């Protein structure tokens, strides 16, 4: 696991075969961090706690969420 320190407004880009996944720290309040995530349309994202509740998503490919724009909580 890669652990980074970032300030609000800073971005980390992850390069995949589907394109670039950009993760931006948008806000930090106390111990709560808000992230903005931009992914290629081919990628899907799902918060892990929702995946565990759904129980049907495979480990290698999550279902749900929307690609191409910032993820919503």
C-alpha positions, 0 to 999 in steps of 0.5 A, spaced: 500 500 500 502 506 498 501 512 503 501 519 501 500 526 505 496 531 500 493 538 502 487 540 499 487 541 492 493 536 490 492 531 485 494 523 485 494 520 478 494 513 477 495 510 470 491 504 468 490 500 461 483 504 461 486 511 462 488 515 468 484 515 474 485 522 478 484 523 486 484 530 488 483 532 496 478 537 496 477 538 503 479 536 510 475 537 516 478 534 522 479 527 521 474 527 515 477 527 508 473 529 502 476 526 495 474 527 488 475 521 483 475 522 476 475 515 472 475 513 465 468 511 463 470 504 462 471 504 470 466 503 475 467 505 482 464 503 489 465 504 496 468 498 499 462 498 505 457 498 499 460 493 496 460 488 502 453 490 503 451 488 496 455 482 497 455 480 489 461 484 486 467 480 485 474 482 488 477 484 481 471 488 478 466 492 482 459 494 480 455 500 481 458 508 481 459 512 475 465 513 471 468 519 468 466 524 473 467 525 480 464 520 485 459 522 490 458 519 497 
